[in-house]
Amino acid sequence: MGIKTPELLKIIDIPRQKLYYLEQKGYIKPQKIVIGEKNFREYSEDDVKRIECIWKYLKKGFKYRVAHEKANEELSNPQLALIHDKNLQGQVKNLPHRDEVIKEEK
């Protein structure tokens, strides 16, 4: 069973209009379900990961198409995301070692 829109909006904190725009452009394809006379969208785990990833790039200022491409690249190669995250963490952790590198270069 998937996640409905209100739950997804709380989890990811993406504006509803942007979420629906991602669907309109075909970047995500939530399942449409009908309960009684009401239509709902259900997002799979993969949809949620894709939305999170696209949203991450949109918040960094990328255009929708580029954010979608970067998200696809990252999701198709999960190690890319890990490398990126580890590089950021490594940069912070390695700041004290900066002096050693400077000494070696002299």
Protein Blocks (a to p, Z undefined) as FASTA:
>chain_A
ZZdfklmmmmnopafklmmmmmmnopaccddddehjbccddddfklmmmmmmmmmmmmno
pafklmmmmmmmmmmmmmlmmmmmmmmmmmmmmmmmmmmmmmmmZZ
